[in-house]
Amino acid sequence: MATIKAWRSAILHCTANPAEVGTDQAFEYFEDGLLVEKDGIIQALGNAEEQITLLDSTIEVEHHPEALIVPGFVDTHIHYPQSDMIASYGEQLLDWLNNYTFPEESKFADKQYASDVAERFLAELLRNGTTTALVFGTVHKQSVDAFFEAALPLNLRMICGKVMMDRHAPDYLTDTPETAYEDSKELIERWHNHGRLHYAVTPRFAPTSTSEQLAAAGKLLSEYDDLYMHTHLSENRQECSWVQELFPDSKNYLDVYDQHQLLSERSVFAHGIHLCDQEYNRLSETGSAIAFCPTSNLFLGSGLFNLEKAELHKVNVGMGTDVGGGTSFSMFNTLNEAYKVIQMQGQNLDPIKSFYLATLGGAKALRLDGKVGNLAIGSEADFVIIDKHATPLLSKRLERAKDIKDTLFALMILADDRAIQATYAMGQCVHQRDA
């Protein structure tokens, strides 16, 4: 017999993109709300006093009067193999790859090493309230097996793929167009749509793949339904110049991927900092998305993402922590840095829009809205309980909050993993802070 569970607390979720409907029409907030779940699916959401009258009296209600329930966060770009090399000092992108990233990723030839990192990586995500992520593996097939094997028993909605990289990398990390295709195909057939898991075809970025390998990536996308494509785009000016040298027939960086049929509604490009109007238009036309990764963009000195321009061109945008170039697993910290990136450009990032980007916006970028990203009836019950008194400073600041927008803003500036009291996936607790 199915178990029905209910949680009572302040509850907040976004219902639409604030850029399209206006901030006040983009969210629902229940100061005293009730969330009801059955078999992992949200059955009811609304004001507690009204909803409780409709609830069977035998159903136990878990009450959190000093908390805020929100949807699980959605991370649209992160590298699980870089978990242990986070906070590596002093390089920009290309040197950072050669000096830190490639040596670390070589260790993932060892399946046991990969499994250990995958388990710790997922625990860190859940400790920070992230329940869905688009994740890079390494060039090693076993790195993806290890990741999915760790995610499956937790019943998480996760997306991952084997890196395709056949040039401009150490020999110990390169594959070939043929082996990349065959290994990816094997992983797709084993893991794609297995439980809540999905596969992403994952060329690292244009400089590390030949045209033949990018064509193999396009072939995979044409052979299977609803695969993702995950790569990097226009992160660093030196990188952009290098791409133009390597692909002289391309109109721009994005066109390299476009020529190989890699743009689609399930294509997610990390960064997208140095784009021209033609690239924005093409992203919009194809329904492709950008992962906004503020902590890594600042840490590696790559530049400032122009959110306003992306929205002007109606490009889907989600937030990415981009660990380990990114400096935190926390979506709070990521939104903190995003706010500053936007401020540096003379613009402003409203707290509701921030929250949208980290939840429903990320789900839309991944074409998972309707499943995750908010708490609408029929959605999967992935949510987070936020403790408003997690730290003395946060507690005192939130006493002064004049409305839910002010509360959200204080959270995105002051909160971190300590504020995540519990994380739920499909209605099951997968992280308990005080356990």
Residue, then its C-alpha position, 0 to 999 in steps of 0.5 A: m500500500a502506498t504511503i502518503k507523507a506530508w510536510r508543513s512549513a513555509i513553502l516557495h516555488c517558481t511557476a514561470n520565468p520572471a523575464e516572461v511574466g514579471t516577478d510577482q507572477a512567477f512564483e507561489y509562496f505559502e507562509d504556512g504551507l502543506l506539501v503532500e507526496k505519494d509514491g514520489i509524486i507531489q499530490a497537493l500543495g497549498n495553504a496548510e489550514e485549507q489542505i489539512t482539512l482535505l487530508d486523511s486524519t491518519i496521515e502524519v504531518e511533519h511540521h517545520p515552523e522555522a524552515l522554508i521548503v523549496p524545490g531541489f536545486v538543479d545544477t546544469h554544469i559540473h565535473y564530478p572528477q574534479s571534486d578533489m582538485i577544487a580550489s587549485y591555485g593560480e591559473q587561467l583556463l588552458d593552463w589550469l586544464n594542463n596543470y591540474t585537470f588532466p593529471e587528476e582525471s587520469k586517476f579515473a582509469d581506476k574504477q575503485y577510485a572513480s567510485d569513491v569520488a562519485e559517492r563523495f561527490l553525490a553526498e556533497l551535492l545532496r548536502n548542498g540541496t542539489t537533487t539534479a545535475l548535468v555532470f561531466g565524467t572523464v574519457h574513461k568509460q568506467s568513470v560513467d559506470a561508477f557515477f551512475e552506479a552511485a546515483l541509482p540507489l539514491n533514485l536521483r535524476m542525474i545526467c552524465g556522459k563519457v568525455m570525448m577527446d581525441r587531440h590536444a590532451p595527454d596521450y593517457l587521456t585521449d580516445t579516438p572517434e571510433t572508440a568514443y563512439e563505441d564506448s558512448k553507445e555502450l553506456i547509452e544502452r546501459w544507462h540512458n533512461h534507466g530509472r531517473l538517469h540520462y546520458a549526455v554525449t560529451p565532447r569536452f570542447a571543440p579544441t580537444s575533438t577533431s571534426e571526425q569525433l564531433a561528427a561521431a557525437g552528432k551521429l550518436l545524437s541522431e541514433y537515440d531519442d532524447l539524449y543530451m549533448h553537454t560541452h563548453l562554449s566561449e569560456n575564455r578569449q584565448e580559447c575562442s581564438w584557438v577554436q578559430e585557428l583550428f576550425p577556420d571554416s567556422k563562422n564562430y565558435l558555436d558554428v563548429y558545433d552547429q556544423h556537426q549537428l550538435l545543437s538541439e533542445r537538449s544541448v547545454f553549453a557551459h559558459g557562453i561568455h564571449l558570444c556574438d548576436q549570431e550565436y545567441n540567435r542560433l542558440s535560441e532557434t535550436g532551443s539550446a541552453i547556456a549554463f551560467c557558471p559565475t564562480s568558475n568564470l571569476f576564479l579562472g578570470s574568464g569574464l562576465f556572463n551577460l544574462e540580460k543579452a541571453e534573455l533578450h534573445k530568449v535563450n534558456v539559462g540555468m545555473g552551473t557550479d562548474v566544480g572544480g573550476g567553480t569554487s563551491f557546490s552550494m547553489f547559495n554561493t553560486l547565486n551570491e557570485a551571480y549577483k555580483v557578476i550582474q552588478m559588475q555590468g550595471q544590471n541587477l539580479d532579482p532574488i526571485k529570478s536568481f531562485y528561478l535560475a537555480t530551480l525551474g530555470g535549470a529544469k527548463a534548460l534540461r527539458l525536465d520541467g514538469k518533472v523537477g524544478n518546482l513543486a507543482i502537483g504531478s511533479e517528482a517530490d525532490f525538495v529541500i528543507i532550509d533551516k532559517h536559523a542555521t547560523p546566528l548571523l543568518s537567523k538575526r538577518l532573517e528576523r528583519a526580512k520584510d518579505i519572501k524576496d528579502t528572505l531569499f536575497a539574504l539566503m543567497i548572500l549568507a547561506d551555505d550547506r549548513a542551511i540545508q536541514a534535509t534533502y529529499a528525492m522522490g519523497q525519500c530523505v537522501h540527506q539529513r544534516d543532523a543525522 
